[in-house]
Amino acid sequence: MAAQNLNSSNHVSPDEIRNQANSRLEAASKTIDHLSDQAVEYSDRAIAAGKNAVSKSVEFSKEYPVHTALGAGALGFLAGALVSKILK
């Protein structure tokens, strides 16, 4: 008898299930929209930061061409030394 009372009291109508599903779907859709907006914002910031870094690098290279060439040569030498040790 108690089991019948539990089953009948826990009955949820199809309309309630549909309403709950629609409510959760709407909440999920809003969350996805918010996350998408944030991703676009972060992407735009990253693009701007990248362009700024390239601009500063070019400016530095023009201002200090000898230093830039020496630094690039040193990096190339170190990279070559590391690769040759790794491949041996």
C-alpha positions, 0 to 999 in steps of 0.5 A: 500500500505504501509503495502505491502511495509513493508511486502516485505522489511522484507522478510527473505529468508529461507537460511538467517534464516538457516544461522542465526540459524547455527551461533547462534547454533555454538555460543551456542555450543562454550559457552557450551564448555567453561562453561564445561571446566570451570566446570572441572577446578573448580572441579579439584581445589575443589578436590585438595583443599579437599585432601589438607584439609584432609592431613592437618587435619590428620597431625594435628591430629597426631601432637596433638592427645590429643587436637584433641580428646578434640575438637572432644569430645566438638563438640560431646557434643555440637551437643548432647545438641543442638539435645536434645533441638531441639527434646524436 
